[in-house]
Amino acid sequence: MLSKGEKTVLRMFEQYLMAPGKMLCFTGQILDQYRASFRKLAERDLLVQERFASGFSLTPAGYAAMKSCRVV
């Protein structure tokens, strides 16, 4: 089960039409606000933290989770 914060992070990826393996960079404010959610999503292998400090990309499982969070 995803937390509200985790769903919010995944919706940010959907907003930018991100596919697995494509990096999305976040601002310091977003990183600070959702730090725990980014960490938990990475621990669950739904996100990968890139070498660029504020960059993250979806894994295939993260992409599927993102699609399941879609607001219709």
All heavy atoms as TSV, in Angstrom:
chain	resi	resn	atom	element	x	y	z
A	1	MET	N	N	0.846	-1.176	0.000
A	1	MET	CA	C	0.000	0.000	0.000
A	1	MET	C	C	0.894	1.243	0.000
A	1	MET	O	O	1.817	1.342	0.792
A	1	MET	CB	C	-0.896	-0.034	1.237
A	1	MET	CG	C	-1.890	1.084	1.277
A	1	MET	SD	S	-3.064	0.905	-0.023
A	1	MET	CE	C	-4.560	1.187	0.804
A	2	LEU	N	N	0.598	2.167	-0.888
A	2	LEU	CA	C	1.371	3.395	-0.985
A	2	LEU	C	C	0.776	4.474	-0.087
A	2	LEU	O	O	-0.437	4.605	0.020
A	2	LEU	CB	C	1.380	3.898	-2.427
A	2	LEU	CG	C	2.046	2.996	-3.456
A	2	LEU	CD1	C	1.783	3.517	-4.853
A	2	LEU	CD2	C	3.534	2.899	-3.195
A	3	SER	N	N	1.661	5.249	0.522
A	3	SER	CA	C	1.210	6.365	1.355
A	3	SER	C	C	0.759	7.521	0.448
A	3	SER	O	O	1.037	7.532	-0.757
A	3	SER	CB	C	2.338	6.831	2.270
A	3	SER	OG	O	3.336	7.486	1.506
A	4	LYS	N	N	0.124	8.498	1.056
A	4	LYS	CA	C	-0.316	9.677	0.312
A	4	LYS	C	C	0.880	10.380	-0.327
A	4	LYS	O	O	0.827	10.790	-1.496
A	4	LYS	CB	C	-1.059	10.625	1.250
A	4	LYS	CG	C	-1.607	11.838	0.569
A	4	LYS	CD	C	-2.367	12.714	1.546
A	4	LYS	CE	C	-2.839	13.982	0.865
A	4	LYS	NZ	N	-3.542	14.877	1.783
A	5	GLY	N	N	1.979	10.516	0.426
A	5	GLY	CA	C	3.179	11.162	-0.097
A	5	GLY	C	C	3.793	10.391	-1.255
A	5	GLY	O	O	4.245	10.987	-2.236
A	6	GLU	N	N	3.816	9.072	-1.153
A	6	GLU	CA	C	4.364	8.239	-2.225
A	6	GLU	C	C	3.522	8.379	-3.488
A	6	GLU	O	O	4.056	8.483	-4.595
A	6	GLU	CB	C	4.437	6.784	-1.774
A	6	GLU	CG	C	5.473	6.556	-0.691
A	6	GLU	CD	C	5.356	5.213	-0.008
A	6	GLU	OE1	O	4.249	4.624	0.026
A	6	GLU	OE2	O	6.383	4.753	0.506
A	7	LYS	N	N	2.201	8.411	-3.327
A	7	LYS	CA	C	1.314	8.592	-4.487
A	7	LYS	C	C	1.544	9.966	-5.110
A	7	LYS	O	O	1.553	10.100	-6.336
A	7	LYS	CB	C	-0.143	8.440	-4.070
A	7	LYS	CG	C	-0.526	7.011	-3.759
A	7	LYS	CD	C	-1.972	6.922	-3.319
A	7	LYS	CE	C	-2.336	5.496	-2.932
A	7	LYS	NZ	N	-3.744	5.398	-2.484
A	8	THR	N	N	1.748	10.978	-4.285
A	8	THR	CA	C	2.008	12.325	-4.798
A	8	THR	C	C	3.278	12.348	-5.639
A	8	THR	O	O	3.307	12.935	-6.725
A	8	THR	CB	C	2.107	13.340	-3.638
A	8	THR	OG1	O	0.865	13.352	-2.932
A	8	THR	CG2	C	2.431	14.731	-4.135
A	9	VAL	N	N	4.331	11.699	-5.151
A	9	VAL	CA	C	5.591	11.637	-5.901
A	9	VAL	C	C	5.370	10.928	-7.236
A	9	VAL	O	O	5.801	11.411	-8.292
A	9	VAL	CB	C	6.689	10.934	-5.072
A	9	VAL	CG1	C	7.903	10.623	-5.941
A	9	VAL	CG2	C	7.087	11.793	-3.875
A	10	LEU	N	N	4.675	9.806	-7.230
A	10	LEU	CA	C	4.441	9.075	-8.478
A	10	LEU	C	C	3.586	9.888	-9.446
A	10	LEU	O	O	3.807	9.835	-10.663
A	10	LEU	CB	C	3.791	7.722	-8.180
A	10	LEU	CG	C	4.705	6.708	-7.480
A	10	LEU	CD1	C	3.926	5.449	-7.142
A	10	LEU	CD2	C	5.928	6.387	-8.332
A	11	ARG	N	N	2.657	10.657	-8.935
A	11	ARG	CA	C	1.839	11.512	-9.812
A	11	ARG	C	C	2.675	12.604	-10.471
A	11	ARG	O	O	2.363	13.056	-11.572
A	11	ARG	CB	C	0.672	12.108	-9.033
A	11	ARG	CG	C	-0.406	11.085	-8.750
A	11	ARG	CD	C	-1.637	11.715	-8.111
A	11	ARG	NE	N	-2.543	10.662	-7.694
A	11	ARG	CZ	C	-2.911	10.439	-6.441
A	11	ARG	NH1	N	-2.475	11.205	-5.457
A	11	ARG	NH2	N	-3.732	9.450	-6.147
A	12	MET	N	N	3.737	13.040	-9.792
A	12	MET	CA	C	4.640	14.023	-10.410
A	12	MET	C	C	5.303	13.420	-11.644
A	12	MET	O	O	5.466	14.091	-12.665
A	12	MET	CB	C	5.700	14.489	-9.417
A	12	MET	CG	C	5.172	15.398	-8.343
A	12	MET	SD	S	6.520	15.960	-7.278
A	12	MET	CE	C	5.852	15.565	-5.673
A	13	PHE	N	N	5.677	12.158	-11.559
A	13	PHE	CA	C	6.257	11.478	-12.722
A	13	PHE	C	C	5.235	11.386	-13.845
A	13	PHE	O	O	5.565	11.589	-15.015
A	13	PHE	CB	C	6.758	10.075	-12.342
A	13	PHE	CG	C	8.097	10.082	-11.686
A	13	PHE	CD1	C	8.209	10.208	-10.314
A	13	PHE	CD2	C	9.251	9.967	-12.434
A	13	PHE	CE1	C	9.445	10.222	-9.691
A	13	PHE	CE2	C	10.505	9.976	-11.828
A	13	PHE	CZ	C	10.597	10.106	-10.452
A	14	GLU	N	N	3.996	11.097	-13.501
A	14	GLU	CA	C	2.953	10.992	-14.529
A	14	GLU	C	C	2.686	12.346	-15.172
A	14	GLU	O	O	2.452	12.439	-16.381
A	14	GLU	CB	C	1.669	10.420	-13.933
A	14	GLU	CG	C	0.622	10.183	-15.003
A	14	GLU	CD	C	-0.576	9.430	-14.513
A	14	GLU	OE1	O	-1.004	9.666	-13.372
A	14	GLU	OE2	O	-1.092	8.609	-15.293
A	15	GLN	N	N	2.731	13.399	-14.387
A	15	GLN	CA	C	2.491	14.747	-14.904
A	15	GLN	C	C	3.453	15.061	-16.050
A	15	GLN	O	O	3.086	15.746	-17.001
A	15	GLN	CB	C	2.662	15.758	-13.782
A	15	GLN	CG	C	2.480	17.193	-14.197
A	15	GLN	CD	C	2.714	18.159	-13.050
A	15	GLN	OE1	O	2.892	17.764	-11.897
A	15	GLN	NE2	N	2.719	19.424	-13.347
A	16	TYR	N	N	4.672	14.572	-15.961
A	16	TYR	CA	C	5.678	14.821	-16.991
A	16	TYR	C	C	5.802	13.666	-17.980
A	16	TYR	O	O	6.762	13.611	-18.753
A	16	TYR	CB	C	7.026	15.133	-16.343
A	16	TYR	CG	C	7.001	16.467	-15.639
A	16	TYR	CD1	C	6.830	16.537	-14.263
A	16	TYR	CD2	C	7.096	17.651	-16.355
A	16	TYR	CE1	C	6.778	17.756	-13.610
A	16	TYR	CE2	C	7.043	18.886	-15.718
A	16	TYR	CZ	C	6.882	18.914	-14.346
A	16	TYR	OH	O	6.818	20.132	-13.705
A	17	LEU	N	N	4.835	12.748	-17.965
A	17	LEU	CA	C	4.773	11.627	-18.912
A	17	LEU	C	C	6.057	10.807	-18.923
A	17	LEU	O	O	6.579	10.433	-19.970
A	17	LEU	CB	C	4.461	12.138	-20.321
A	17	LEU	CG	C	3.205	13.011	-20.454
A	17	LEU	CD1	C	3.105	13.586	-21.856
A	17	LEU	CD2	C	1.949	12.245	-20.077
A	18	MET	N	N	6.578	10.531	-17.735
A	18	MET	CA	C	7.847	9.824	-17.605
A	18	MET	C	C	7.678	8.321	-17.844
A	18	MET	O	O	6.688	7.725	-17.424
A	18	MET	CB	C	8.444	10.048	-16.214
A	18	MET	CG	C	8.709	11.508	-15.890
A	18	MET	SD	S	9.760	12.362	-17.074
A	18	MET	CE	C	11.316	11.562	-16.759
A	19	ALA	N	N	8.656	7.754	-18.496
A	19	ALA	CA	C	8.719	6.317	-18.742
A	19	ALA	C	C	9.822	5.729	-17.868
A	19	ALA	O	O	10.664	6.466	-17.342
A	19	ALA	CB	C	9.029	6.064	-20.218
A	20	PRO	N	N	9.834	4.411	-17.699
A	20	PRO	CA	C	10.902	3.794	-16.897
A	20	PRO	C	C	12.284	4.158	-17.442
A	20	PRO	O	O	12.506	4.202	-18.652
A	20	PRO	CB	C	10.640	2.293	-17.048
A	20	PRO	CG	C	9.196	2.195	-17.364
A	20	PRO	CD	C	8.878	3.410	-18.181
A	21	GLY	N	N	13.193	4.456	-16.517
A	21	GLY	CA	C	14.569	4.745	-16.893
A	21	GLY	C	C	14.840	6.180	-17.314
A	21	GLY	O	O	15.988	6.543	-17.557
A	22	LYS	N	N	13.823	7.015	-17.414
A	22	LYS	CA	C	14.002	8.420	-17.782
A	22	LYS	C	C	14.081	9.256	-16.514
A	22	LYS	O	O	13.216	9.178	-15.655
A	22	LYS	CB	C	12.855	8.920	-18.668
A	22	LYS	CG	C	12.706	8.151	-19.954
A	22	LYS	CD	C	13.915	8.379	-20.842
A	22	LYS	CE	C	13.758	7.621	-22.145
A	22	LYS	NZ	N	14.893	7.780	-23.006
A	23	MET	N	N	15.130	10.070	-16.402
A	23	MET	CA	C	15.374	10.831	-15.174
A	23	MET	C	C	14.506	12.077	-15.111
A	23	MET	O	O	14.331	12.782	-16.089
A	23	MET	CB	C	16.843	11.233	-15.085
A	23	MET	CG	C	17.187	11.964	-13.801
A	23	MET	SD	S	18.949	12.280	-13.573
A	23	MET	CE	C	19.294	13.412	-14.884
A	24	LEU	N	N	13.974	12.323	-13.921
A	24	LEU	CA	C	13.244	13.548	-13.613
A	24	LEU	C	C	13.955	14.195	-12.430
A	24	LEU	O	O	14.270	13.529	-11.445
A	24	LEU	CB	C	11.790	13.228	-13.255
A	24	LEU	CG	C	10.866	14.415	-12.971
A	24	LEU	CD1	C	10.764	15.336	-14.180
A	24	LEU	CD2	C	9.471	13.912	-12.591
A	25	CYS	N	N	14.238	15.489	-12.544
A	25	CYS	CA	C	14.933	16.214	-11.475
A	25	CYS	C	C	13.924	17.025	-10.667
A	25	CYS	O	O	12.984	17.591	-11.225
A	25	CYS	CB	C	15.987	17.143	-12.062
A	25	CYS	SG	S	17.293	16.239	-12.895
A	26	PHE	N	N	14.141	17.075	-9.380
A	26	PHE	CA	C	13.237	17.759	-8.469
A	26	PHE	C	C	13.960	18.909	-7.793
A	26	PHE	O	O	15.170	18.870	-7.583
A	26	PHE	CB	C	12.704	16.781	-7.417
A	26	PHE	CG	C	11.837	15.714	-8.017
A	26	PHE	CD1	C	12.386	14.533	-8.474
A	26	PHE	CD2	C	10.473	15.904	-8.144
A	26	PHE	CE1	C	11.595	13.546	-9.045
A	26	PHE	CE2	C	9.669	14.932	-8.713
A	26	PHE	CZ	C	10.230	13.749	-9.166
A	27	THR	N	N	13.197	19.928	-7.398
A	27	THR	CA	C	13.777	21.069	-6.700
A	27	THR	C	C	14.009	20.722	-5.235
A	27	THR	O	O	13.433	19.765	-4.716
A	27	THR	CB	C	12.845	22.293	-6.771
A	27	THR	OG1	O	11.627	21.972	-6.085
A	27	THR	CG2	C	12.547	22.687	-8.204
A	28	GLY	N	N	14.819	21.525	-4.570
A	28	GLY	CA	C	15.123	21.303	-3.163
A	28	GLY	C	C	13.890	21.276	-2.283
A	28	GLY	O	O	13.793	20.481	-1.362
A	29	GLN	N	N	12.929	22.170	-2.578
A	29	GLN	CA	C	11.716	22.237	-1.771
A	29	GLN	C	C	10.910	20.940	-1.860
A	29	GLN	O	O	10.445	20.423	-0.844
A	29	GLN	CB	C	10.856	23.413	-2.219
A	29	GLN	CG	C	9.601	23.597	-1.400
A	29	GLN	CD	C	8.780	24.797	-1.866
A	29	GLN	OE1	O	9.178	25.535	-2.759
A	29	GLN	NE2	N	7.641	24.985	-1.254
A	30	ILE	N	N	10.752	20.415	-3.056
A	30	ILE	CA	C	10.021	19.152	-3.239
A	30	ILE	C	C	10.783	18.015	-2.563
A	30	ILE	O	O	10.195	17.174	-1.885
A	30	ILE	CB	C	9.813	18.835	-4.734
A	30	ILE	CG1	C	8.951	19.900	-5.399
A	30	ILE	CG2	C	9.224	17.449	-4.932
A	30	ILE	CD1	C	7.507	19.920	-4.999
A	31	LEU	N	N	12.099	17.986	-2.743
A	31	LEU	CA	C	12.905	16.940	-2.109
A	31	LEU	C	C	12.775	16.981	-0.597
A	31	LEU	O	O	12.643	15.935	0.048
A	31	LEU	CB	C	14.376	17.081	-2.510
A	31	LEU	CG	C	14.717	16.676	-3.933
A	31	LEU	CD1	C	16.152	17.059	-4.246
A	31	LEU	CD2	C	14.482	15.208	-4.159
A	32	ASP	N	N	12.805	18.172	-0.028
A	32	ASP	CA	C	12.672	18.298	1.426
A	32	ASP	C	C	11.298	17.850	1.896
A	32	ASP	O	O	11.170	17.127	2.877
A	32	ASP	CB	C	12.918	19.742	1.869
A	32	ASP	CG	C	14.370	20.158	1.724
A	32	ASP	OD1	O	15.245	19.266	1.611
A	32	ASP	OD2	O	14.632	21.373	1.709
A	33	GLN	N	N	10.255	18.268	1.189
A	33	GLN	CA	C	8.884	17.959	1.599
A	33	GLN	C	C	8.580	16.467	1.496
A	33	GLN	O	O	7.863	15.918	2.331
A	33	GLN	CB	C	7.905	18.751	0.737
A	33	GLN	CG	C	6.462	18.588	1.145
A	33	GLN	CD	C	5.544	19.491	0.340
A	33	GLN	OE1	O	5.972	20.294	-0.478
A	33	GLN	NE2	N	4.266	19.366	0.578
A	34	TYR	N	N	9.120	15.796	0.474
A	34	TYR	CA	C	8.785	14.389	0.221
A	34	TYR	C	C	9.983	13.457	0.398
A	34	TYR	O	O	10.000	12.354	-0.131
A	34	TYR	CB	C	8.190	14.234	-1.186
A	34	TYR	CG	C	6.864	14.926	-1.316
A	34	TYR	CD1	C	6.759	16.154	-1.946
A	34	TYR	CD2	C	5.716	14.364	-0.774
A	34	TYR	CE1	C	5.535	16.799	-2.059
A	34	TYR	CE2	C	4.491	14.996	-0.871
A	34	TYR	CZ	C	4.415	16.224	-1.512
A	34	TYR	OH	O	3.201	16.850	-1.616
A	35	ARG	N	N	10.972	13.888	1.152
A	35	ARG	CA	C	12.200	13.096	1.352
A	35	ARG	C	C	11.903	11.654	1.772
A	35	ARG	O	O	12.440	10.703	1.210
A	35	ARG	CB	C	13.091	13.767	2.386
A	35	ARG	CG	C	14.422	13.066	2.596
A	35	ARG	CD	C	15.356	13.833	3.505
A	35	ARG	NE	N	15.522	15.230	3.146
A	35	ARG	CZ	C	16.315	15.681	2.165
A	35	ARG	NH1	N	16.996	14.819	1.438
A	35	ARG	NH2	N	16.421	16.973	1.910
A	36	ALA	N	N	11.039	11.474	2.746
A	36	ALA	CA	C	10.712	10.124	3.231
A	36	ALA	C	C	10.033	9.301	2.139
A	36	ALA	O	O	10.308	8.101	1.998
A	36	ALA	CB	C	9.826	10.201	4.470
A	37	SER	N	N	9.183	9.932	1.355
A	37	SER	CA	C	8.488	9.213	0.278
A	37	SER	C	C	9.456	8.777	-0.810
A	37	SER	O	O	9.375	7.644	-1.299
A	37	SER	CB	C	7.385	10.091	-0.317
A	37	SER	OG	O	6.407	10.378	0.662
A	38	PHE	N	N	10.386	9.661	-1.203
A	38	PHE	CA	C	11.401	9.281	-2.192
A	38	PHE	C	C	12.211	8.101	-1.668
A	38	PHE	O	O	12.472	7.135	-2.404
A	38	PHE	CB	C	12.342	10.456	-2.491
A	38	PHE	CG	C	11.777	11.457	-3.459
A	38	PHE	CD1	C	11.317	12.679	-3.013
A	38	PHE	CD2	C	11.728	11.188	-4.812
A	38	PHE	CE1	C	10.815	13.621	-3.899
A	38	PHE	CE2	C	11.227	12.113	-5.709
A	38	PHE	CZ	C	10.762	13.338	-5.246
A	39	ARG	N	N	12.618	8.152	-0.399
A	39	ARG	CA	C	13.422	7.086	0.189
A	39	ARG	C	C	12.655	5.761	0.197
A	39	ARG	O	O	13.185	4.718	-0.202
A	39	ARG	CB	C	13.853	7.462	1.605
A	39	ARG	CG	C	14.866	6.486	2.205
A	39	ARG	CD	C	15.223	6.792	3.652
A	39	ARG	NE	N	14.123	6.362	4.515
A	39	ARG	CZ	C	13.285	7.169	5.169
A	39	ARG	NH1	N	13.415	8.471	5.108
A	39	ARG	NH2	N	12.327	6.688	5.913
A	40	LYS	N	N	11.395	5.799	0.622
A	40	LYS	CA	C	10.600	4.570	0.693
A	40	LYS	C	C	10.359	3.988	-0.697
A	40	LYS	O	O	10.421	2.763	-0.875
A	40	LYS	CB	C	9.270	4.835	1.390
A	40	LYS	CG	C	9.427	5.038	2.884
A	40	LYS	CD	C	8.101	5.341	3.533
A	40	LYS	CE	C	8.273	5.684	5.003
A	40	LYS	NZ	N	7.009	6.077	5.621
A	41	LEU	N	N	10.087	4.840	-1.681
A	41	LEU	CA	C	9.883	4.346	-3.045
A	41	LEU	C	C	11.162	3.717	-3.585
A	41	LEU	O	O	11.103	2.686	-4.261
A	41	LEU	CB	C	9.410	5.483	-3.952
A	41	LEU	CG	C	7.974	5.953	-3.714
A	41	LEU	CD1	C	7.716	7.274	-4.427
A	41	LEU	CD2	C	6.969	4.897	-4.142
A	42	ALA	N	N	12.305	4.286	-3.253
A	42	ALA	CA	C	13.584	3.703	-3.685
A	42	ALA	C	C	13.844	2.378	-2.972
A	42	ALA	O	O	14.299	1.413	-3.597
A	42	ALA	CB	C	14.721	4.686	-3.435
A	43	GLU	N	N	13.532	2.310	-1.685
A	43	GLU	CA	C	13.712	1.062	-0.926
A	43	GLU	C	C	12.827	-0.056	-1.471
A	43	GLU	O	O	13.196	-1.227	-1.414
A	43	GLU	CB	C	13.388	1.285	0.548
A	43	GLU	CG	C	14.427	2.095	1.297
A	43	GLU	CD	C	13.996	2.481	2.698
A	43	GLU	OE1	O	12.854	2.163	3.109
A	43	GLU	OE2	O	14.806	3.131	3.395
A	44	ARG	N	N	11.674	0.312	-1.996
A	44	ARG	CA	C	10.733	-0.673	-2.553
A	44	ARG	C	C	11.005	-0.956	-4.028
A	44	ARG	O	O	10.240	-1.638	-4.690
A	44	ARG	CB	C	9.308	-0.168	-2.377
A	44	ARG	CG	C	8.921	-0.040	-0.915
A	44	ARG	CD	C	7.662	0.736	-0.730
A	44	ARG	NE	N	6.518	-0.138	-0.972
A	44	ARG	CZ	C	5.261	0.268	-0.892
A	44	ARG	NH1	N	4.983	1.509	-0.579
A	44	ARG	NH2	N	4.285	-0.572	-1.118
A	45	ASP	N	N	12.112	-0.424	-4.549
A	45	ASP	CA	C	12.527	-0.607	-5.945
A	45	ASP	C	C	11.498	-0.078	-6.945
A	45	ASP	O	O	11.329	-0.635	-8.026
A	45	ASP	CB	C	12.856	-2.074	-6.239
A	45	ASP	CG	C	14.068	-2.553	-5.467
A	45	ASP	OD1	O	15.014	-1.746	-5.314
A	45	ASP	OD2	O	14.067	-3.705	-5.001
A	46	LEU	N	N	10.844	1.023	-6.570
A	46	LEU	CA	C	9.923	1.686	-7.483
A	46	LEU	C	C	10.584	2.903	-8.134
A	46	LEU	O	O	10.189	3.309	-9.223
A	46	LEU	CB	C	8.643	2.108	-6.758
A	46	LEU	CG	C	7.843	0.949	-6.135
A	46	LEU	CD1	C	6.634	1.483	-5.379
A	46	LEU	CD2	C	7.408	-0.048	-7.192
A	47	LEU	N	N	11.601	3.436	-7.478
A	47	LEU	CA	C	12.399	4.543	-8.004
A	47	LEU	C	C	13.870	4.205	-7.873
A	47	LEU	O	O	14.265	3.447	-6.992
A	47	LEU	CB	C	12.176	5.830	-7.192
A	47	LEU	CG	C	10.875	6.573	-7.308
A	47	LEU	CD1	C	10.935	7.847	-6.468
A	47	LEU	CD2	C	10.539	6.905	-8.742
A	48	VAL	N	N	14.667	4.819	-8.733
A	48	VAL	CA	C	16.122	4.725	-8.658
A	48	VAL	C	C	16.640	6.147	-8.499
A	48	VAL	O	O	16.260	7.033	-9.270
A	48	VAL	CB	C	16.716	4.100	-9.940
A	48	VAL	CG1	C	18.229	4.175	-9.927
A	48	VAL	CG2	C	16.234	2.676	-10.106
A	49	GLN	N	N	17.476	6.373	-7.494
A	49	GLN	CA	C	18.111	7.680	-7.363
A	49	GLN	C	C	19.307	7.699	-8.304
A	49	GLN	O	O	20.170	6.824	-8.260
A	49	GLN	CB	C	18.564	7.961	-5.938
A	49	GLN	CG	C	19.121	9.356	-5.818
A	49	GLN	CD	C	19.268	9.826	-4.396
A	49	GLN	OE1	O	19.110	9.051	-3.464
A	49	GLN	NE2	N	19.562	11.092	-4.230
A	50	GLU	N	N	19.323	8.701	-9.166
A	50	GLU	CA	C	20.384	8.808	-10.163
A	50	GLU	C	C	21.637	9.422	-9.549
A	50	GLU	O	O	21.614	9.919	-8.427
A	50	GLU	CB	C	19.888	9.663	-11.337
A	50	GLU	CG	C	18.669	9.082	-12.045
A	50	GLU	CD	C	18.968	7.798	-12.802
A	50	GLU	OE1	O	20.148	7.489	-13.059
A	50	GLU	OE2	O	18.007	7.088	-13.151
A	51	ARG	N	N	22.708	9.416	-10.281
A	51	ARG	CA	C	23.962	10.010	-9.799
A	51	ARG	C	C	23.808	11.504	-9.570
A	51	ARG	O	O	24.427	12.070	-8.687
A	51	ARG	CB	C	25.088	9.739	-10.789
A	51	ARG	CG	C	25.398	8.256	-10.893
A	51	ARG	CD	C	26.571	8.048	-11.746
A	51	ARG	NE	N	27.726	7.963	-10.834
A	51	ARG	CZ	C	28.908	7.580	-11.192
A	51	ARG	NH1	N	29.150	7.276	-12.436
A	51	ARG	NH2	N	29.878	7.511	-10.309
A	52	PHE	N	N	22.983	12.153	-10.390
A	52	PHE	CA	C	22.666	13.566	-10.197
A	52	PHE	C	C	21.814	13.657	-8.941
A	52	PHE	O	O	20.789	12.982	-8.825
A	52	PHE	CB	C	21.922	14.104	-11.426
A	52	PHE	CG	C	21.676	15.575	-11.381
A	52	PHE	CD1	C	22.714	16.471	-11.589
A	52	PHE	CD2	C	20.409	16.071	-11.129
A	52	PHE	CE1	C	22.492	17.834	-11.551
A	52	PHE	CE2	C	20.178	17.433	-11.096
A	52	PHE	CZ	C	21.218	18.318	-11.304
A	53	ALA	N	N	22.215	14.454	-7.985
A	53	ALA	CA	C	21.641	14.447	-6.632
A	53	ALA	C	C	20.126	14.551	-6.566
A	53	ALA	O	O	19.498	13.885	-5.754
A	53	ALA	CB	C	22.260	15.575	-5.811
A	54	SER	N	N	19.513	15.357	-7.415
A	54	SER	CA	C	18.062	15.523	-7.322
A	54	SER	C	C	17.319	14.761	-8.411
A	54	SER	O	O	16.145	15.005	-8.651
A	54	SER	CB	C	17.700	17.010	-7.393
A	54	SER	OG	O	18.073	17.538	-8.652
A	55	GLY	N	N	17.993	13.822	-9.052
A	55	GLY	CA	C	17.393	13.066	-10.140
A	55	GLY	C	C	16.943	11.678	-9.711
A	55	GLY	O	O	17.637	10.982	-8.980
A	56	PHE	N	N	15.755	11.315	-10.169
A	56	PHE	CA	C	15.188	10.000	-9.905
A	56	PHE	C	C	14.564	9.484	-11.193
A	56	PHE	O	O	14.112	10.265	-12.034
A	56	PHE	CB	C	14.083	10.073	-8.836
A	56	PHE	CG	C	14.595	10.380	-7.463
A	56	PHE	CD1	C	14.799	11.692	-7.066
A	56	PHE	CD2	C	14.882	9.368	-6.567
A	56	PHE	CE1	C	15.272	12.000	-5.804
A	56	PHE	CE2	C	15.355	9.664	-5.298
A	56	PHE	CZ	C	15.549	10.974	-4.918
A	57	SER	N	N	14.513	8.176	-11.331
A	57	SER	CA	C	13.819	7.575	-12.461
A	57	SER	C	C	12.970	6.413	-11.962
A	57	SER	O	O	13.241	5.822	-10.918
A	57	SER	CB	C	14.804	7.118	-13.538
A	57	SER	OG	O	15.696	6.162	-13.019
A	58	LEU	N	N	11.937	6.133	-12.723
A	58	LEU	CA	C	11.039	5.032	-12.398
A	58	LEU	C	C	11.648	3.705	-12.823
A	58	LEU	O	O	12.298	3.621	-13.868
A	58	LEU	CB	C	9.714	5.187	-13.157
A	58	LEU	CG	C	8.811	6.338	-12.777
A	58	LEU	CD1	C	7.731	6.522	-13.843
A	58	LEU	CD2	C	8.182	6.097	-11.418
A	59	THR	N	N	11.409	2.683	-12.053
A	59	THR	CA	C	11.695	1.321	-12.483
A	59	THR	C	C	10.436	0.833	-13.214
A	59	THR	O	O	9.389	1.494	-13.145
A	59	THR	CB	C	11.974	0.407	-11.278
A	59	THR	OG1	O	10.784	0.325	-10.493
A	59	THR	CG2	C	13.140	0.921	-10.436
A	60	PRO	N	N	10.497	-0.309	-13.901
A	60	PRO	CA	C	9.269	-0.827	-14.503
A	60	PRO	C	C	8.150	-1.033	-13.465
A	60	PRO	O	O	6.983	-0.729	-13.735
A	60	PRO	CB	C	9.716	-2.155	-15.132
A	60	PRO	CG	C	11.157	-1.894	-15.495
A	60	PRO	CD	C	11.680	-1.074	-14.340
A	61	ALA	N	N	8.519	-1.497	-12.264
A	61	ALA	CA	C	7.516	-1.666	-11.205
A	61	ALA	C	C	6.979	-0.311	-10.746
A	61	ALA	O	O	5.789	-0.173	-10.447
A	61	ALA	CB	C	8.108	-2.422	-10.022
A	62	GLY	N	N	7.846	0.698	-10.707
A	62	GLY	CA	C	7.425	2.048	-10.343
A	62	GLY	C	C	6.488	2.632	-11.379
A	62	GLY	O	O	5.526	3.333	-11.045
A	63	TYR	N	N	6.747	2.329	-12.644
A	63	TYR	CA	C	5.868	2.792	-13.721
A	63	TYR	C	C	4.475	2.182	-13.560
A	63	TYR	O	O	3.464	2.885	-13.681
A	63	TYR	CB	C	6.474	2.427	-15.075
A	63	TYR	CG	C	5.692	2.929	-16.258
A	63	TYR	CD1	C	5.802	4.253	-16.660
A	63	TYR	CD2	C	4.859	2.085	-16.969
A	63	TYR	CE1	C	5.087	4.724	-17.749
A	63	TYR	CE2	C	4.144	2.536	-18.058
A	63	TYR	CZ	C	4.250	3.860	-18.449
A	63	TYR	OH	O	3.545	4.314	-19.523
A	64	ALA	N	N	4.430	0.892	-13.252
A	64	ALA	CA	C	3.135	0.233	-13.032
A	64	ALA	C	C	2.419	0.834	-11.821
A	64	ALA	O	O	1.204	1.064	-11.862
A	64	ALA	CB	C	3.337	-1.268	-12.847
A	65	ALA	N	N	3.167	1.112	-10.755
A	65	ALA	CA	C	2.576	1.727	-9.573
A	65	ALA	C	C	2.065	3.127	-9.899
A	65	ALA	O	O	0.989	3.525	-9.436
A	65	ALA	CB	C	3.592	1.783	-8.430
A	66	MET	N	N	2.812	3.863	-10.704
A	66	MET	CA	C	2.391	5.203	-11.111
A	66	MET	C	C	1.058	5.118	-11.849
A	66	MET	O	O	0.138	5.894	-11.588
A	66	MET	CB	C	3.437	5.841	-12.020
A	66	MET	CG	C	3.044	7.190	-12.586
A	66	MET	SD	S	4.182	7.763	-13.868
A	66	MET	CE	C	3.686	6.733	-15.265
A	67	LYS	N	N	0.935	4.172	-12.761
A	67	LYS	CA	C	-0.298	4.008	-13.515
A	67	LYS	C	C	-1.464	3.626	-12.606
A	67	LYS	O	O	-2.599	4.019	-12.846
A	67	LYS	CB	C	-0.126	2.968	-14.621
A	67	LYS	CG	C	0.801	3.413	-15.718
A	67	LYS	CD	C	0.261	4.634	-16.420
A	67	LYS	CE	C	1.117	5.029	-17.591
A	67	LYS	NZ	N	0.632	6.240	-18.246
A	68	SER	N	N	-1.181	2.876	-11.541
A	68	SER	CA	C	-2.260	2.478	-10.640
A	68	SER	C	C	-2.735	3.635	-9.776
A	68	SER	O	O	-3.823	3.584	-9.205
A	68	SER	CB	C	-1.822	1.315	-9.749
A	68	SER	OG	O	-0.916	1.749	-8.764
A	69	CYS	N	N	-1.939	4.714	-9.676
A	69	CYS	CA	C	-2.309	5.904	-8.892
A	69	CYS	C	C	-3.094	6.901	-9.720
A	69	CYS	O	O	-3.489	7.941	-9.195
A	69	CYS	CB	C	-1.048	6.605	-8.371
A	69	CYS	SG	S	-0.136	5.670	-7.174
A	70	ARG	N	N	-3.287	6.619	-10.972
A	70	ARG	CA	C	-3.922	7.571	-11.897
A	70	ARG	C	C	-5.284	7.987	-11.387
A	70	ARG	O	O	-6.084	7.173	-10.965
A	70	ARG	CB	C	-4.056	6.940	-13.275
A	70	ARG	CG	C	-4.739	7.864	-14.280
A	70	ARG	CD	C	-4.765	7.270	-15.632
A	70	ARG	NE	N	-3.412	7.382	-16.170
A	70	ARG	CZ	C	-2.976	6.669	-17.164
A	70	ARG	NH1	N	-3.731	5.758	-17.729
A	70	ARG	NH2	N	-1.750	6.827	-17.605
A	71	VAL	N	N	-5.498	9.286	-11.424
A	71	VAL	CA	C	-6.807	9.839	-11.076
A	71	VAL	C	C	-7.588	9.988	-12.364
A	71	VAL	O	O	-7.141	10.677	-13.282
A	71	VAL	CB	C	-6.665	11.213	-10.374
A	71	VAL	CG1	C	-8.015	11.783	-10.054
A	71	VAL	CG2	C	-5.809	11.062	-9.131
A	72	VAL	N	N	-8.722	9.319	-12.446
A	72	VAL	CA	C	-9.511	9.324	-13.687
A	72	VAL	C	C	-10.587	10.381	-13.629
A	72	VAL	O	O	-11.145	10.685	-12.634
A	72	VAL	CB	C	-10.144	7.945	-13.923
A	72	VAL	CG1	C	-10.797	7.901	-15.301
A	72	VAL	CG2	C	-9.122	6.860	-13.790
